[in-house]
Every structure is written in structure tokens, then in C-alpha cells.
């Protein structure tokens, strides 16, 4: 079976910023926030302060993964130029996104540069309270004018994909109704919502209520970091339940597999992040082919 990892990260050196302040490497793949909290984000043997494209390619080759979508976010720090660079160097293996802080005074100018000079087609906004823009900006609607001015320009780009991480159900950033409005307003724009709403084990009722807002022809949902968020050991039964729920509500055509490497590999193996779905017995071979490959091809114009 062909496999695409539709949610991965590479970075030269961590330079993150979240609700906890700046996020800086202290060695051994561990980083510290300004508030003193620490987190291991790079698995042993894959880098001290960065997770380079070569490290991801090694993991992909070991697991027969043919391609990955390289996304951006606040946790590792914006790595736009590096992502674009490795995407150009390995066009058969990577497709790279860029990101912009919409509250930056030159946000539209920055966006335009990556569209016109680099031909970027994937645009990622990590809006979550936990590790994204709403953690260090005041609360906002994710389809308000400051965001919509960016969406309008992105929607003009032929073959563009808008990827949104809006966090977990209990966060103010989790606004499925806003995704509904964006999808209706820009029906030709492909939209991918990350992490299946990043639920804990206790969020099943809220996810069941939220998913119908994402049921559109131009919207997909990725499964990245789902085992991490439910906090279980392999085979991650609650994560399996969430995948089954998403397939039942949205259809197998709308679910996209991804991992969220590298941080997730500090807890679980890459193979387990595939096998909890493949070996679950919950999905047909045809559905697995869609989830692990075909849906990503469509959502990201691969």
C-alpha cells in the first residue's frame, strides 16, 4: 500500500513561541519555554536542536512512505524558507507549506512573496491556544477579517490548500462553525483541518457534535498526533474509536493520515502510528488506501 504522511515537520533549529513564551533548545532534543517548562521534541538520534529533512527522509524510507507534507507552526518556530528549500530539493518526496502571523503588519506582503517568488501552494495556520497563535494573541474568530484577508488571497492561487490547526474541543480556538463558513465562502479552496480536533479520551461527545460542521466537498480532516492527544498505549483504542467516528460522519474519502513528527516519536514508534489503523480491523482495504494515500493526493494536489 502506498503511504503519504500528510502532517510532518522539519526545522533547522527550534525557535518557537507559544502561550508559554519563547521555546528554545537546551540539548538532547529537549526544549525549555520561558516559564521553565520543558519538553522533549526530537527523538534520540535524530538531532540535538533541529530535525532536518535528511532525518525525516530516513524515517520515511524505513517505513516505505513515499511522500510527506511539510507543515509549519509556532511550536518549532516559523521555518518557511527552510521548508521551501527542502521542498524544492526533494520535489518527489516533499510538498512544503508556509505560514504567516496574521497580526504581523506586513502579513499580506509576506504571503504575497511566498506566492509569487516561490510558487507556494500550501498555507498552514496554527491557531490553537495550546501551541498556536491564539495562545499569544487575544481571542479572535478564525474567519474574521484579519484572517479572511489572507484566505481571500490564498483562494486566488490555483491548486492551493489551506491547512488549519484550531486546537482541542475545550479551547476557544476550536471553532468548527468558522470552518463551515470558510468552506462555504471559498468552495474551490481545499481545506484540511488538523489532528481530528486534537481530542482527549473524554471529548467524544464534543467531537461528534463538531464533525458535521466539517462535512463539505472541499474539506478534509487529518489524523496527526491522535494517539499523542488521547494519551494511551498502542494500539490506542480511543484513537481507533475517533477514526471510526470520523469515517462514519465524514466518509472515508475525507480522512487523511499523518503523524506530526518529530515530537510524537519521543513517545511512540512511527510504525505504531500506522499500525493502530491498519491492524484495527475497522476499515476495508479500499478505505485504508484512501486514508493513507488517495485522500492526501486529492486534498494537497499531489
N, C-alpha and C positions, 0 to 999 in steps of 0.2 A: 504494500500500500504506500502510495506517495504521501509525504507529510510536509506541511508547511507550518512553521512556528510563527503565528501571526501577532506575537507580542513579545518582543525581546529588546534588550538594551545593550549598548556598548558605550564606553566612555574612556577617555584618556586619563583623567584624574577627577575624582569626585569633588564637586564644588557646589553642593546642594544648598537649598534654602527652603525651609518649611515653617510651620507654626512654631517649631521649637528653635528657630533661628538658623544660623549657618550650620552646615553639616560637612565636616572635614575629616579626611582620613588620618588615622593615628597609627597605621601599620597593620600588617597581617590581615588585610581585608576588613578591618573594623573601623568604624567612623564614630565621631562624637558630635552631638549637637551642642549649641551654645548653652543650653540649660543643663548640660552634663550627662544626659542620657547617651548611651552607646548602643550600636547595632552592628552586627556582622553582616556585610552586604556582598562580599566576594568570597566564593568557596575556596578552600585551601588549594593552592597550586595554580590558581588562575589569575593572580595579580595581588599586589600589595595596596596600591592606591587607584588602580584602573582596571577595567575589564575590556581588553582590546578585541577588535574584530577577529584576530587570529585565535583567541581563546574560544570565542563563540563558534567559529568555523570548526575547530577541533571537536567540540561537543556535538555539533550538527553532524559531522562526518561519522562520529562514533555511533550515532543513533539513526543514521540514514534519513536525515532531514534535508530536504533539497533546497529550501529557501526560508528566509526569515524576514519579517517586517521589523525594522528598527525604529522604535518609538522614543519619544523624549518626555522628560518630566522634571519636576522640581527636586525630587529626592536626590538624584545624582548630579543635578545641575544641568542647565541647557548645554547641549553638546552638538548644536546644529551643524557647524562646519565639519566636525569630525564625522558625524553621521553621513552627511552628503558626500564627503571624501571617500569613505569606505563603500558607500553605495555605488559610486562611480567606478571604483576599483574592482568591485565584485558584482557587476550587474546581474549575473546569473544566479547569485546567492542572496543578495540583499536588495530590499527596497526601503529607502530611508524617509522618515518623517522629519519635519521641523516643527518647532513650537515658538510661540510669541507670548509675552506677558501683555494682555490687552490693556493694562493700565500704564504701560510704557508710553511716554508722549509720542514716540516715533514708531508705534506698533504697526501702523499701516505701511510706513516706509520700509520697515524691516521685512514685513510679509512680502511686499512687492519685490524686494531684492531677491528673495529666495525663489519667487515665482519666475521672474524674468531672467535673472542671471544664471540660475541653477536648474530651472525646469522642475522644481519640486512639485509632487502630486499628492503627497500625504501630509496632513496637518493635524497635529495632536495637541489637545488641550487637557492638561491635568488640573481639574478644577476642584478636587476634593479638599475637604477640611483637613484630612489626615496628613496628606503629603503633597498637596497642591495649592493652587492659587487662593482658594478661599480660606486657607489656613493663615495667610499673612496679608490678606486684603479683607475689607469689610464684606459682609454677605451681599450677594448680588444674584439676580436671576440669570441663568446661563443662556438665556435668549434675549437679554436686554440689549439696548442699543450699542453699548460698548463692546459686546460680543458679536452682535449681529452685523456690525460694520465689517468685521473680519469674515464672517460666514458669507456675506454677500460677495466679497471679492473671491473667496475660495470657490463659491458656486459657479463663478465665471470660468474657472480653469477646467478645460476639457479633461475628463478622466480623473477628477480629484476625489479623494476620500478624506472625510472629516472624522477623526477619532477622538472620542471624549471619555475621560475618566471622571465620573461625577461622585465617586466615593460610595460609602456604605449607606444602607437604608436609614440609619439614625442620624446621618449628617445633614446639615442644612443644604449642602451641595447636591444631595441626591434628589434630582428634580426630573423624574421621568416625564412629567407633563410638558416640560420645556423641550425635551427631545421630540415629543409628539408634535409640538408646534414647529420646530425646526424642520422636521421631516416633511410636514405638510407644506411649509413655505418654500422649500427647495427640493421638490420631488425628484430632480435629476442628480442630486448630490448624494453620493454614497456616504453613509454614516455608520460607524462602528462604535458601540458602547462597550467599555472595558469591564472585565472582571465579573461579568454577570451580576453587577451591582455590589460586588465585594461583600457578600453576606457572611455573618456568623452562623453558627448552627441554629440560633434562636430566631432567625429572621425569615423563616419560610413563608409565613402569612404575608409579611410586607412585600417580599419578592413576588409572590403570587398576585398581589394587587398591582404591583408596578409593571410587570412584564407586558400586560396588554397595551400599555401606552407605547411600547416599542414595536408593536406589530405593524410594520409598514414594508412596502416593497423595497424601499431604499435603506432599510436599517438592518444591521446585523449585531450580534452580541458575542463578545469573545469570553473565553473561559479562563483567562490567565489568572494565576495566583489563587484559584478557588480552593485547593487543598490548604494553602497557607492560611487563608482567611477563616476557614472552618475549624482549623486547629486540631486535626485528627491525624492518626497514623494511617499508613497505607492499609487497605485500599480506599480510604477516605469515604465512608458510606454516606455522610451528609452531602459531600460534594457530588457523589453519584446521584443522589436524590435531586439536587439542584439542576444538574444537567438534564435529567429526565423531565423535570418540570419545565425547563426552558424549551425542550424539544416538543413537549405536549402543547405548550401555549403558543410558541412562535413557529414551530415546524423545524424539522431537521435542516432545511435549506438556509436557516438563519443563524446557525450556531457555528462559531469559528474557534478552533483550538489554538491555544497559545500558552506560554509558560510564565512569562515575566522574569526570565533570567536576567541577571545572575542571582539576586538575593534569595530567591526561592530554593536555590541549590545548596544553601547553607543548612537547609532543613530536610529536603527530600531529593532523591535522585531524579535526573532527567527522565530516565526510563519509567520510573513510577508515575511521573506526571503524565505520561502517555497511557500506561497500562491500566490505570484506575478506570479509564473509559473503555479501552479496547477489550479488557478482560471482564468487564462488568456483566456481560450477557444481556444488557438492557437495549442494545442497538443492533440493527441489522448491518451486514457488510456494506450495503448501499448507503446507509446513514453514516457509518464511520468514514466512508470515502468522502462524503460531503463535509463532515465536521473537520476532518484532518487535512483536507486538501481543496476540494472543489469550491467551497464557500469562500475561502480566502482568495482564491483566484478571481472570483466574481467581485467580492467586496473591494479588493485592492487592485483590480485591473491588472492582474499578473499575466 
